[in-house]
């Protein structure tokens, strides 16, 4: 139970720190940071596939499959947003 409380505390603190960092970034840096976060999401997909394929228990397989689904949605959505943001900077003909 103690490890759960410690893990939950770290998770909540990471949410607050991430929110504060993201809200302080100027809009001109959002596109390069989105590209970087898309690369991290790609790494997350690889880790999720490894977790889903390990088949230690039914719980780890289920959580791994959910992680694959959510990480893929995050990765594809991030690339779509980045593509749309980059299209805003192109000259109109």
PyMOL commands that set and color helices and strands:
alter all, ss='L'
color gray80, all
select helices_A, chain A and resi 2-23+27-54+58-88
alter helices_A, ss='H'
color red, helices_A
deselect
rebuild
show_as cartoon
